[in-house]
Amino acid sequence: MTETMNAKQSMNEQLRDVEQRVAQVLDLAKSLGADAAEASISRQQGLSVGTRFGEVETVEFTNDGALGITVYQQGRKGSASTADLSEAALKQTVQAAVNIAKYTSVDDCSGLADKDMLEMSPADLDLYHPKVLTTDQAIQLAKECEDSALAYDPRITNSDGASLDSFEGYKVYGNTNGQIVGYPSSRHSLSCVMIASEGDDMQRDYAYTVNRDFDLMDNGVAIGVQASKEALSRLNAQKLPTGKVPVMFRADIANSIFGHFIAAISGGNLYRKSSFLMDAIGKQVFPDFLNISERPHILKGLASSAFDSEGIKTVDREIIVDGCLDTYLLTSYSARKLGLKSTGHAGGIHNWQINAKGSANGGDFNAMLKKLGTGFLVTELMGQGVNVVNGDYSRGAAGFWVENGEIAYPVSEVTIAGNLSDIFKGLVAVGSDVDLRGSILTGSLLIEEMQVGGN
C-alpha cells in the first residue's frame, strides 16, 4: 500500500511539473508570433516480459515521452513534435512549428476548439492504478500462465508464449485559451498464445485479459487454460458450401462490425463525401430495437476520458436511438467543414454500450446459439475487405458451424460478404455476453443472413 501511495504522489508531482512546461511552451509560441497554439506532452513507462516454454524471451523496460505542438498564424497551421523533452529541444520544436506555419495554406476551418466547449476542471475517473512489480514477479506470472496452457492437454504441442505488460503514464494538454488539463492512467494485460496439433492439422489461438487495475485482471492460470481450449476447439476444421446463411459474430470480434460503423459516421469521411452514411442523421440505420450509448465517464473504463484530444469536454451521448442515427462523430475541424459543432471525438470514441430491447436481447452465449439455430458462428476475421464509401464488406473468416443451437464442427478458410447497410439492418439479436476488454462494449451479434463463400 505504501509503495502504491508513493507512486501516486510521484505521479502527481510529475503532472504539476509537466503542466508548467506546457504553459511555458504555449507562452513561447505566442512570443514567436503565433496567434494561437495547443500542445500536449505524454509519457509512458512500464515493463513488458515474454516467456516461451518456461524460458524468458523478452524483458523490455519502457520510458517514452513526447511533445506535440500546433501553432496557428493568420489562418495557417504548423505542427512539430519531439521525443526530447529538454528545455532546449522544446524551444527548437516550437520554433519549427512556427516556421512551418509560414509555408502552409490558409484554412478557415483550422484553429483551436471553441472555448465554451473546453473542459477546464476534469473529474477524476479513477484511471490510475500503478502496480509495483519486479521483473522476477512479472516473469513468474507469465510462466504460470503458459505452464497451465501447456499442461492442459497433450495435443497442445507448441507455444507462441505468454506476455505480461504493465504500463502507466500521463497526458497533459494545453492551449492558449487558458486550458491546461491532464490525468494519469495505467493499463495492465496478460496474454497467452498456444498451438494445438492432431495428425497433420495444427491450429493456433489465444486468450488475454486487460484492466486499468492489475488486481482486477482475470487469473493467469485461467487465461492459459482458455488459450489451450480455443486452440483445441479449432482442430479438424472444415470448409462450408457457398450460400447464404445466418451468421453470429462472437462478442470478442463483434466490436469490429461497429468499428466500420464508426468510420462511416466520422467527420473526416463525411466532409470528404466518402461514406455510405452521408446525410443519415435521423434515418434508420439499425433495427428499431437497437440503442448505442456513449458513456465517457465510467470509472476505470478502458476508453474513459473527461476530455478529448482537443480539450473538449466529453459528455454522455446517444449515438443510435431506436435504430436511428442521432449524431455524427466530429472533431473541431470536421465540424467546421460540415457547418456543425464538435462532438468531442478527437482521438476516438469513449465507452460505447450496445443495447437491444425486448426479445432482441438475446441472452447469454448459449442462448444466442439457440437463436442462431443452424448457421455460422464467426470467431476470427481476416483481411481488410471493407469499403466505407459504398459499404461493401468481404472478409476471411473462421469459426464453427452450428446445428440446432449446438456447435457441430470447426470451420476455416471461408469468406463472409454483404453490404454494411444490409448487415446493420439485418441484425436480429444482441447477446448479454458483453466483452468488457475494449472501447465498444457489446455481446455477440446475430445477423439474419450473409453470403458465405467456401467450397
KOLLO-629972 format. One line per 10 residues: their letters; for each residue x, y, z of N, C-alpha, C. Coordinates in pm, whole numbers. Atoms other than C-alpha are relative to their C-alpha. Last residue first. Layout:
residues N
A> X Y Z X Y Z X Y Z  ...
END
This chain:
residues 455
NGGVQMEEIL> -29 96 107 -1626 -2498 -5128 -64 43 -132  -84 110 -43 -1647 -2186 -4913 36 -91 -115  -71 63 111 -1804 -1847 -4966 95 -106 50  -119 72 -45 -2064 -1736 -4711 60 -70 -122  -56 91 100 -2316 -1468 -4810 126 -63 56  -115 -53 72 -2487 -1320 -4507 45 -105 -103  -50 74 116 -2827 -1367 -4340 120 72 -59  100 88 62 -3020 -1269 -4026 56 -85 -114  44 -62 125 -2721 -1132 -3839 -89 -99 -74  60 95 94 -2674 -1237 -3475 -56 77 -120
LSGTLISGRL> 97 -58 94 -2434 -1027 -3270 -50 -109 -94  2 62 133 -2248 -1148 -2960 -110 62 -86  7 145 -3 -2229 -901 -2671 7 -55 -141  111 69 66 -2111 -545 -2697 6 -150 27  47 102 -93 -1899 -296 -2508 -124 -67 -58  136 31 44 -1707 -98 -2768 -49 -119 81  78 -125 -2 -1398 69 -2614 -143 -20 -45  -29 -100 102 -1227 -257 -2524 -87 122 14  -142 -24 17 -1199 -551 -2285 34 105 -106  -32 -128 -65 -1555 -557 -2148 143 46 -27
DVDSGVAVLG> -146 -2 -14 -1688 -829 -2381 39 139 50  -74 -120 39 -2064 -848 -2319 149 -16 26  -138 45 -26 -2226 -1192 -2308 99 111 -38  -37 -61 -128 -2575 -1032 -2290 142 -39 41  -11 80 -120 -2624 -1112 -2657 33 81 125  -127 -32 -65 -2750 -884 -2933 6 -76 131  -10 3 -146 -3026 -1006 -3165 141 38 44  116 66 -59 -3158 -994 -3523 2 7 152  -29 42 -137 -2923 -753 -3704 -128 -54 64  31 142 -15 -3024 -747 -4071 35 -53 138
KFIDSLNGAI> 146 15 -8 -3042 -367 -4073 -42 -145 18  54 -76 -114 -2673 -340 -3987 -150 -23 17  -45 68 -122 -2571 -620 -4226 -57 70 123  83 119 -19 -2784 -474 -4506 37 -74 128  139 -46 -21 -2624 -130 -4475 -91 -118 29  16 -41 -139 -2283 -295 -4429 -140 52 29  -13 -145 -3 -2315 -475 -4761 -31 46 141  128 -68 1 -2250 -847 -4779 23 148 -14  14 -122 79 -1969 -1097 -4756 -141 54 8  136 -47 -22 -1829 -1379 -4548 -12 136 -68
TVESVPYAIE> 21 -146 0 -1525 -1568 -4666 -145 28 32  120 -47 69 -1421 -1922 -4581 1 152 -2  -20 -30 142 -1091 -2087 -4495 -129 31 -74  -109 -91 36 -1189 -2237 -4160 -1 23 -150  2 -43 140 -1482 -2407 -3984 119 94 -24  -71 -125 32 -1497 -2601 -3658 5 24 -150  -141 22 37 -1767 -2866 -3604 65 135 -32  -15 129 66 -2123 -2911 -3472 147 -29 -33  -117 -4 86 -2174 -2632 -3216 26 -140 -56  -118 64 -58 -2528 -2670 -3084 116 8 -99
GNEVWFGAAG> -45 -68 -120 -2831 -2446 -3147 121 -58 68  102 9 -106 -2998 -2681 -3391 49 56 132  123 68 44 -2679 -2703 -3598 -94 -16 119  95 28 -109 -2388 -2463 -3559 -125 -64 -59  134 22 54 -2088 -2449 -3791 -89 -45 115  64 130 -21 -1789 -2304 -3611 -134 -5 -74  91 12 -114 -1534 -2025 -3652 -57 -140 10  -7 134 -56 -1311 -1889 -3925 -93 -5 119  57 31 -130 -1342 -1588 -4151 27 -144 39  -24 139 -34 -1190 -1406 -4447 -49 -28 141
RSYDGNVVNV> -117 32 -82 -1352 -1073 -4515 14 -151 16  -42 136 33 -1592 -911 -4762 129 -30 75  -68 70 -108 -1797 -597 -4692 34 -141 -45  -30 138 36 -1922 -338 -4941 90 -64 106  49 98 -98 -2050 -28 -4761 30 -144 -32  127 57 47 -2021 214 -5057 -55 -109 92  65 -90 96 -1755 456 -4935 -135 -56 -44  91 -88 -73 -1669 253 -4623 -72 96 -95  1 -127 72 -1522 -26 -4836 -104 92 66  116 -82 -35 -1431 -326 -4621 12 135 -70
GQGMLETVLF> 87 -23 114 -1203 -607 -4740 -128 76 34  54 -135 -17 -939 -571 -4470 -96 37 -112  6 -87 118 -823 -927 -4419 -70 131 29  -129 -27 62 -901 -1183 -4151 -20 92 -120  12 -69 128 -1186 -1237 -3905 140 32 -52  -121 -66 48 -1200 -1492 -3623 -28 64 -134  -86 -29 -114 -1477 -1632 -3403 131 65 -41  -130 -56 37 -1764 -1642 -3654 79 35 126  -51 -79 -111 -2058 -1875 -3572 141 45 -35  -145 -14 -14 -2216 -1992 -3898 32 92 117
GTGLKKLMAN> -70 -108 69 -2573 -2122 -3920 147 4 37  -96 60 92 -2838 -2353 -3780 64 111 -83  57 124 53 -3026 -2234 -3474 101 -75 -83  -61 23 131 -2887 -1883 -3436 -60 -124 -64  66 -92 94 -3136 -1817 -3156 56 -18 -141  134 52 24 -3014 -2131 -2978 -75 88 -99  -14 114 91 -2656 -2013 -3022 -137 -60 -33  -20 -55 134 -2760 -1680 -2868 20 -112 -102  132 -42 47 -2898 -1865 -2565 9 58 -141  74 121 38 -2564 -2041 -2529 -139 33 -50
FDGGNASGKA> -55 59 122 -2379 -1709 -2537 -79 -122 -45  -142 36 -5 -2602 -1538 -2282 41 -72 -129  -45 82 -112 -2933 -1363 -2350 147 -37 -11  -7 143 25 -3058 -1250 -2691 46 -88 113  -103 21 -102 -3187 -905 -2614 17 -150 13  -128 -10 70 -3377 -894 -2944 117 -2 97  -44 134 38 -3679 -1023 -2749 132 2 -76  97 106 22 -3720 -685 -2586 62 -133 -36  122 6 -80 -3464 -413 -2630 -81 -126 -33  116 42 79 -3105 -435 -2755 -120 -16 91
NIQWNHIGGA> 115 55 -73 -2812 -244 -2605 -113 -35 -95  95 48 101 -2461 -166 -2731 -114 -72 72  80 109 -55 -2261 45 -2484 -108 -37 -101  132 21 62 -1988 260 -2636 -66 -121 64  89 99 -65 -1708 354 -2398 -139 -5 -63  -16 17 -145 -1544 673 -2531 -108 -94 55  124 11 -76 -1484 716 -2905 29 -32 147  76 125 -5 -1173 837 -3082 -124 6 87  -71 106 -70 -889 1089 -3066 -80 -128 16  -140 -2 44 -1090 1398 -3148 75 -105 81
HGTSKLGLKR> -52 130 40 -1441 1282 -3064 137 8 -66  -98 46 -98 -1574 1572 -2860 60 -134 -33  66 90 -95 -1894 1622 -3061 99 -56 103  -75 119 -39 -1765 1926 -3247 -81 -82 100  -79 -15 -123 -2032 2164 -3374 74 -130 31  58 53 -122 -2168 2179 -3731 89 28 120  89 -102 -54 -2107 2361 -4059 -69 -43 127  140 40 22 -1969 2047 -4221 -99 104 50  15 32 142 -1613 2174 -4265 -146 -32 -33  2 -127 75 -1643 2337 -3922 -16 -25 -150
ASYSTLLYTD> 126 -68 -29 -1739 2004 -3766 -10 131 -78  103 59 84 -1452 1827 -3943 -136 65 24  -25 -27 142 -1204 2072 -3791 -111 -56 -87  26 -142 29 -1348 2073 -3439 15 29 -149  -104 -83 -60 -1362 1693 -3435 -35 146 -30  -68 -113 61 -1687 1517 -3515 112 57 86  -116 -8 -90 -1859 1185 -3459 96 102 -59  -126 37 62 -2206 1209 -3619 109 7 107  -112 -94 5 -2520 1211 -3408 112 -55 -87  28 -124 -72 -2866 1059 -3360 113 102 -11
LCGDVIIERD> -125 -70 -29 -2866 775 -3612 -30 136 61  -27 -118 82 -3192 580 -3588 128 70 44  -48 35 133 -3226 221 -3461 39 117 -88  103 81 67 -3440 312 -3161 37 -26 -146  121 2 -81 -3182 577 -3067 -109 -73 -79  113 60 71 -2829 530 -3205 -118 -5 97  -47 7 139 -2544 753 -3088 -111 -54 -90  71 110 64 -2693 864 -2758 39 2 -147  70 -21 127 -2438 1079 -2582 -76 -125 -40  82 114 38 -2292 1120 -2234 -76 32 -129
VTKIGESDFA> 131 8 -66 -2047 1408 -2235 -69 -130 -43  79 115 46 -1680 1464 -2316 -129 -8 80  63 81 -104 -1545 1814 -2256 -79 -114 -63  145 -16 -8 -1332 1942 -2542 -58 -96 102  39 -61 -126 -957 1953 -2470 -149 19 16  -1 -144 18 -859 1892 -2832 -41 74 127  -136 -42 32 -757 1529 -2773 11 149 -28  -58 65 117 -1089 1461 -2597 138 60 -30  -11 -93 113 -1190 1547 -2243 67 -73 -117  80 -118 -31 -1303 1362 -1928 3 103 -112
SSALGKLIHP> -77 -123 4 -1178 1032 -2066 -92 118 28  54 -117 -71 -1290 671 -2039 93 120 -14  11 -110 96 -1191 418 -2305 -61 124 64  -115 3 89 -1059 143 -2077 -4 112 -103  30 45 136 -1312 238 -1811 122 8 -91  -95 106 40 -1175 265 -1456 -22 -48 -144  -120 13 -81 -1478 476 -1357 80 -123 -42  3 124 -79 -1720 517 -1646 131 -11 78  -48 -21 -137 -1701 883 -1754 -14 -123 89  -144 -26 -12 -1715 860 -2134 54 -4 142
RESINLFDPF> -14 -39 -141 -2058 689 -2155 148 22 31  -140 -27 -33 -2164 658 -2519 7 54 141  -26 -112 -89 -2499 492 -2586 150 15 22  -143 -11 -30 -2600 271 -2877 22 126 81  -47 -130 -50 -2963 162 -2899 150 -9 26  -140 -25 -39 -3106 -124 -3105 23 144 47  -27 48 -136 -3469 -243 -3106 138 40 51  47 -94 -102 -3560 -20 -3402 21 -50 143  139 28 -39 -3343 -221 -3641 -41 85 120  12 132 -61 -3020 -42 -3743 -148 -28 27
VQKGIADMLF> -125 67 38 -2957 255 -3975 1 -144 50  -12 134 -54 -3300 423 -3974 126 -66 -54  47 109 84 -3259 792 -4052 25 -136 66  144 18 -11 -3242 1083 -3810 -55 -116 -80  54 -42 -129 -2893 1181 -3924 -153 -13 -1  78 107 -64 -2804 977 -4235 -58 39 135  135 -53 -23 -2690 1258 -4464 -92 -100 68  18 -144 19 -2389 1053 -4580 -146 39 26  101 -54 -92 -2391 700 -4438 -5 153 -5  133 44 43 -2218 527 -4733 -110 49 94
SSKRYLNGGS> 68 89 -93 -1911 736 -4656 -137 -38 -55  -48 136 24 -1654 911 -4876 -58 -98 101  107 69 74 -1809 1257 -4909 44 -142 -38  -61 41 127 -1481 1417 -4795 -100 -72 -90  -22 -123 77 -1682 1601 -4529 74 -29 -131  122 -69 40 -1827 1269 -4416 30 126 -81  60 65 117 -1510 1061 -4418 -123 74 -50  -96 -1 110 -1329 1304 -4189 -54 -64 -126  0 -123 78 -1637 1362 -3975 93 1 -118  -106 -91 -46 -1676 1005 -3859 14 117 -95
IAAIFHGFIS> 63 -121 -54 -2013 838 -3927 103 98 56  99 -56 92 -1882 569 -4166 -64 128 51  -67 -62 114 -1566 501 -3966 -100 71 -90  -70 -120 -48 -1770 441 -3652 67 73 -115  103 -102 -18 -1997 198 -3840 62 131 47  29 -50 135 -1691 4 -3952 -108 109 4  -115 -79 43 -1583 -24 -3587 -19 56 -140  27 -139 -39 -1937 -133 -3502 120 90 -30  114 -47 80 -1882 -451 -3702 -31 146 33  -52 -43 131 -1537 -492 -3545 -112 51 -90
NAIDARFMVP> -28 -143 0 -1700 -492 -3199 54 49 -134  118 -76 43 -1847 -832 -3276 26 149 -6  -28 -61 131 -1497 -984 -3253 -119 82 -51  -135 -56 4 -1489 -1065 -2880 39 53 -137  -14 -132 -61 -1868 -1099 -2865 139 60 -17  -25 12 -143 -1892 -1388 -3112 39 135 58  -134 -46 -37 -2030 -1284 -3450 16 -13 151  -12 -57 -135 -2336 -1490 -3550 146 36 25  -137 -14 -50 -2422 -1555 -3914 -2 66 137  -8 -88 -118 -2748 -1684 -4066 144 0 54
VKGTPLKQAN> 36 64 -126 -2681 -1848 -4405 -5 105 112  42 -101 -97 -2650 -1754 -4771 -52 -68 125  143 -27 -9 -2454 -1997 -4986 -28 110 101  37 -139 26 -2116 -2148 -5067 -152 17 7  46 -25 137 -2055 -2486 -4906 -41 147 -15  146 -1 15 -1859 -2469 -4583 -36 12 -147  51 -113 76 -1499 -2569 -4518 -152 -9 -6  52 29 134 -1389 -2800 -4241 -35 130 -71  98 -93 57 -1176 -2763 -3928 -39 -41 -142  82 72 98 -1002 -3066 -3781 -112 86 -58
LRSLAEKSAQ> -57 115 71 -870 -2877 -3479 -102 -67 -91  -11 -28 143 -1024 -2538 -3396 54 -118 -80  134 -1 61 -1154 -2631 -3050 6 19 -151  50 136 17 -803 -2727 -2942 -133 -3 -75  -78 65 106 -670 -2374 -2999 -52 -141 -29  30 -65 128 -952 -2212 -2801 75 -68 -114  135 41 42 -922 -2463 -2517 -34 59 -137  -7 138 48 -547 -2402 -2498 -135 -50 -50  -76 -3 126 -590 -2024 -2475 9 -140 -60  90 -48 104 -862 -2071 -2211 69 3 -136
VGIAVGNDML> 93 108 32 -631 -2284 -1997 -93 41 -114  -74 105 68 -362 -2017 -2010 -90 -114 -44  -29 -53 135 -610 -1740 -1924 76 -105 -81  123 13 79 -739 -1949 -1629 21 50 -143  16 143 28 -385 -1982 -1494 -124 -23 -87  -92 40 106 -338 -1606 -1528 -11 -147 -37  -106 87 -48 -649 -1522 -1324 87 -51 -115  35 140 -18 -853 -1242 -1482 122 -81 44  -16 85 119 -734 -888 -1426 -45 -142 31  130 38 54 -882 -694 -1135 10 -80 -129
DFDRNVTYAY> 62 100 -87 -560 -679 -932 -138 -44 -49  -67 129 13 -378 -501 -1213 -72 -110 77  -43 43 -132 -631 -217 -1218 58 -141 -11  -71 -115 -59 -672 -46 -1556 65 -39 133  73 -82 -96 -762 -387 -1698 85 120 40  -54 -136 -8 -668 -639 -1965 -85 81 96  75 -82 -95 -708 -1017 -2000 66 137 7  -66 -113 -67 -599 -1243 -2284 -94 65 100  92 -58 -98 -665 -1565 -2473 74 113 70  -53 -76 -114 -503 -1714 -2782 -111 36 97
DRQMDDGESA> 98 -95 -54 -535 -1939 -3084 54 58 130  -54 -97 -96 -326 -2153 -3318 -112 89 50  82 -119 -16 -422 -2467 -3509 56 86 113  -50 -88 -107 -217 -2754 -3648 -85 125 4  69 -127 -24 -354 -3046 -3851 62 76 117  -68 -104 78 -124 -3318 -3981 -58 138 26  -35 45 134 -228 -3562 -3709 80 108 -72  62 133 6 -366 -3360 -3421 19 -52 -141  -27 87 115 -183 -3046 -3314 -75 -131 14  47 137 -19 -264 -2749 -3089 24 -81 -127
IMVCSLSHRS> 16 73 126 -70 -2423 -3081 -37 -144 32  -35 142 2 -93 -2175 -2792 -29 -62 -136  29 51 135 -88 -1796 -2748 50 -143 -9  -62 129 24 -111 -1643 -2397 -43 -51 -137  51 76 114 -194 -1292 -2282 80 -128 -19  -66 130 0 -166 -1075 -1971 -62 -82 -113  57 109 78 -253 -706 -1959 86 -126 11  -71 125 -25 -211 -394 -1746 -65 -111 -82  59 107 81 -306 -35 -1825 87 -125 17  -74 125 1 -249 274 -1614 -74 -102 -85
SPYGVIQGNT> 76 122 29 -357 635 -1629 93 -121 5  -82 121 10 -250 981 -1516 -89 -120 -31  39 110 -88 -451 1295 -1597 100 -115 -16  -74 125 16 -404 1633 -1756 -51 -107 95  61 112 -72 -551 1976 -1810 82 -127 -23  -108 98 -19 -419 2316 -1915 -56 -110 89  26 136 -48 -680 2547 -2066 130 -78 14  -7 6 -145 -625 2922 -2089 -25 -137 59  128 -46 -53 -740 2972 -2446 -6 -15 151  -8 -143 -34 -374 2948 -2544 -135 60 31
NGYVKYGEFS> 9 -91 114 -388 2569 -2531 -3 144 48  26 -141 -29 -300 2284 -2300 -13 80 -128  37 -79 117 -293 1906 -2286 -24 144 41  34 -138 -36 -120 1681 -2033 -24 76 -130  17 -89 114 -115 1304 -2073 -39 136 53  87 -117 -15 13 1059 -1816 -11 71 -134  -48 -122 64 178 724 -1775 -96 114 23  67 -117 -56 149 370 -1650 56 123 -68  -41 -134 39 229 35 -1806 -78 107 78  50 -88 -105 225 -330 -1704 53 140 -26
DLSAGDSNTI> -33 -142 20 260 -590 -1976 -62 81 112  58 -86 -103 269 -969 -1931 50 142 -22  -53 -135 -17 327 -1198 -2226 -74 73 110  88 -84 -81 284 -1572 -2272 68 134 20  -41 -67 -123 444 -1783 -2541 -110 75 72  -55 -129 41 398 -1879 -2905 26 87 122  42 -124 -65 356 -2232 -2780 63 119 -68  -92 -112 23 374 -2582 -2920 -60 125 63  -136 45 32 232 -2929 -2872 99 114 -19  -66 -132 2 -104 -2872 -2705 150 -27 -14
RPDYALASDE> 3 -51 139 -244 -3212 -2806 50 144 -10  -119 43 75 -127 -3349 -2470 1 47 -145  37 111 88 -393 -3134 -2296 124 -41 -79  144 25 9 -395 -2872 -2019 -34 -126 -79  38 120 -76 -30 -2886 -1913 -145 -41 -24  -73 116 51 92 -2647 -2183 -44 -130 68  44 30 136 -176 -2390 -2100 65 -127 -53  136 55 -11 -115 -2402 -1725 -55 -37 -137  -7 137 -54 257 -2361 -1787 -138 -64 8  -37 92 108 194 -2057 -2009 5 -144 48
CEKALQIAQD> 105 -4 101 4 -1867 -1738 30 -102 -110  114 73 -54 243 -1971 -1462 -113 -9 -103  -30 144 2 537 -1859 -1676 -118 -82 50  8 44 140 383 -1516 -1738 25 -150 -10  141 -3 38 321 -1468 -1365 -19 -47 -144  68 112 -66 676 -1579 -1278 -147 -7 -40  -39 123 70 828 -1342 -1534 -75 -120 58  67 -2 130 633 -1047 -1389 30 -128 -78  143 25 -22 742 -1134 -1034 -75 -7 -133  18 142 -38 1105 -1165 -1138 -147 -34 20
TTLVKPHYLD> -16 81 121 1093 -829 -1319 -23 -148 31  -139 28 35 957 -663 -1006 4 -85 -128  -21 138 42 604 -522 -999 148 -18 -36  -143 15 -22 483 -207 -825 34 -148 -20  -34 128 -59 140 -176 -981 152 -8 12  -135 50 20 2 170 -1050 22 -132 71  -21 103 -102 -374 214 -1060 139 -60 -21  -140 23 -35 -459 532 -1248 14 -96 117  -67 74 107 -789 552 -1435 142 -41 36  -59 118 -64 -1005 652 -1138 69 -89 -103
LDAPSMELMD> 75 118 43 -1220 891 -1346 64 -130 49  -88 116 -14 -1100 1206 -1165 -82 -126 -32  22 87 -116 -1318 1489 -1295 102 -113 -1  41 139 23 -1181 1742 -1541 -14 -79 128  -20 69 -129 -1180 2110 -1443 -43 -145 -12  -101 -70 -79 -1138 2328 -1754 32 -71 131  9 53 -137 -1317 2103 -2004 113 62 82  -116 59 -65 -1347 2310 -2323 -30 -49 142  15 145 -3 -1670 2362 -2514 111 -70 78  112 35 -87 -1704 2738 -2448 -24 -151 10
KDALGSCDDV> -34 -13 -142 -1355 2794 -2586 -112 -45 91  75 -112 -56 -1433 2660 -2931 17 3 152  140 32 -29 -1159 2417 -3032 -68 122 62  31 64 -127 -840 2574 -3158 -148 -34 10  -3 -85 -120 -783 2650 -3522 -36 -78 124  -97 42 -102 -841 2509 -3869 -3 96 118  59 98 -92 -1162 2565 -4063 98 -47 108  90 -64 -95 -1052 2891 -4229 -59 -97 102  115 89 -12 -758 2718 -4395 -90 56 110  101 -50 -92 -474 2937 -4523 -121 -94 -3
STYKAINVAA> 110 -77 58 -208 2734 -4698 -96 47 109  122 76 26 113 2627 -4527 -110 91 -53  3 56 135 451 2797 -4566 -127 -78 -32  -20 -107 99 465 3035 -4269 -22 -51 -142  126 -71 21 312 2769 -4042 13 108 -108  82 79 93 626 2554 -4084 -128 76 -35  -58 -12 135 841 2825 -3924 -85 -74 -103  26 -137 47 611 2847 -3619 53 19 -142  144 -10 31 616 2469 -3579 -35 137 -54  25 75 123 998 2463 -3604 -147 9 -40
QVTQKLAAES> -47 -83 110 1029 2739 -3343 -25 -68 -134  96 -111 15 814 2538 -3104 40 87 -117  122 57 57 1030 2231 -3163 -106 108 -22  -23 27 142 1355 2419 -3110 -127 -51 -67  -7 -129 69 1227 2560 -2780 18 -20 -150  136 -54 5 1121 2214 -2662 -2 133 -74  73 71 105 1463 2074 -2754 -142 52 -14  -52 -44 129 1644 2340 -2548 -77 -64 -115  46 -137 26 1422 2280 -2244 45 48 -137  -87 -102 -62 1478 1905 -2255 -47 138 -41
LDATSASGKR> 77 -96 -80 1178 1692 -2350 88 98 77  -95 -60 -94 1345 1505 -2636 -72 110 77  -7 93 -113 1076 1292 -2801 101 47 104  -132 46 -41 990 1582 -3030 -13 -99 115  -4 85 -118 692 1709 -3227 143 -38 32  -130 65 -19 603 1974 -3482 -5 -83 126  -11 99 -109 289 2129 -3626 141 -57 4  -128 71 1 221 2441 -3833 9 -92 120  -23 95 -108 -114 2589 -3931 136 -66 -15  -95 104 39 -210 2895 -4133 35 -85 121
GQQYVTIGLA> 68 105 75 -523 3100 -4075 91 -111 -49  73 -60 111 -330 3411 -3972 -61 -108 -92  -46 -136 29 -95 3208 -3753 -68 51 -126  87 -59 101 -197 2888 -3580 39 146 -18  19 -144 -9 51 2676 -3385 -88 46 -116  58 -56 121 46 2304 -3321 -22 148 22  51 -138 -6 266 2135 -3062 -51 41 -137  53 -41 129 341 1770 -2988 -55 140 13  74 -126 6 570 1672 -2704 -51 18 -142  1 -81 122 684 1316 -2648 -80 127 21
GDNTFEVTEV> 79 -123 -12 773 1068 -2376 7 79 -129  11 -84 118 895 712 -2357 -83 124 28  7 -132 -63 1019 510 -2061 2 103 -112  41 -113 83 972 144 -2149 -1 128 83  38 -111 -86 1155 -151 -1994 -29 121 -90  -11 -136 53 1158 -464 -2204 -47 100 104  23 -88 -114 1225 -823 -2099 25 142 -50  -17 -146 6 1192 -1074 -2378 -22 61 137  -33 -42 136 1229 -1448 -2434 25 149 -10  26 -142 20 1245 -1580 -2077 44 40 -141
EGFRTGVSLG> -120 -84 13 1231 -1957 -2085 -39 144 -25  -65 -20 -128 945 -2166 -1949 125 84 -4  -46 128 -55 840 -2296 -2287 85 20 125  41 108 92 812 -1938 -2413 65 -129 46  -61 131 -23 817 -1630 -2190 -49 -98 -106  56 109 78 756 -1263 -2257 75 -128 29  -80 122 2 804 -961 -2033 -71 -105 -84  61 102 83 687 -599 -2062 92 -122 -1  -74 124 15 757 -332 -1802 -79 -97 -86  49 128 -48 646 26 -1765 89 -116 -40
QQRSISAEAA> -109 79 -55 668 389 -1859 -55 -132 51  37 135 -40 453 607 -2077 122 -73 52  -111 89 -38 476 982 -2120 -58 -134 41  41 129 -54 256 1240 -2288 124 -81 34  -115 82 -37 302 1610 -2352 -54 -128 61  22 112 -92 40 1809 -2536 132 -71 26  -112 92 -20 40 2147 -2703 -41 -113 93  38 109 -91 -204 2397 -2847 115 -99 7  -81 123 0 -132 2734 -3005 -62 -102 94  52 98 -96 -292 3062 -3101 86 -125 -9
DAGLSKALDL> 127 -56 -47 -198 3380 -3289 -60 -89 108  120 81 22 162 3256 -3312 -123 73 52  92 -53 101 426 3529 -3331 -123 -81 -29  -61 15 133 732 3388 -3155 -96 37 -112  -108 -99 11 613 3525 -2818 68 -6 -137  58 -135 15 286 3335 -2858 109 105 -21  63 -5 132 472 3009 -2918 -61 137 -26  -106 -17 98 692 3075 -2614 -57 11 -141  -45 -139 -8 389 3127 -2394 108 28 -104  105 -83 61 248 2796 -2515 38 147 3
VQAVRQEVDR> -4 24 145 575 2616 -2440 -103 87 -71  -117 -71 52 589 2771 -2092 10 -12 -152  30 -143 -6 234 2657 -2014 115 82 -57  95 -27 109 321 2306 -2132 -35 148 -4  -78 0 124 625 2311 -1903 -89 24 -121  -77 -124 7 414 2415 -1604 79 9 -131  97 -106 26 167 2133 -1673 71 135 -10  27 0 144 463 1896 -1693 -102 107 -37  -118 -48 72 582 1989 -1344 -27 10 -149  -10 -144 -27 235 1951 -1193 118 61 -76
LQENMSQKAN> 106 -70 72 194 1614 -1363 9 151 19  -37 -7 141 530 1490 -1240 -103 78 -80  -108 -98 11 439 1580 -882 45 16 -145  60 -132 -16 109 1395 -914 103 111 -12  69 -32 125 294 1091 -1049 -64 138 8  -101 -33 99 533 1089 -751 -64 41 -132  -53 -131 -37 240 1100 -510 104 48 -101  102 -100 34 71 814 -693 48 141 34  7 -11 145 386 603 -683 -100 106 -43  -119 -73 43 436 676 -313 0 21 -151
MTETM> 20 -141 -36 79 570 -241 117 85 -44  101 -56 91 133 247 -434 -23 147 29  -63 -15 131 455 171 -248 -96 63 -100  -88 -116 -6 283 239 88 66 25 -133  83 -121 0 0 0 0 87 126 0
END
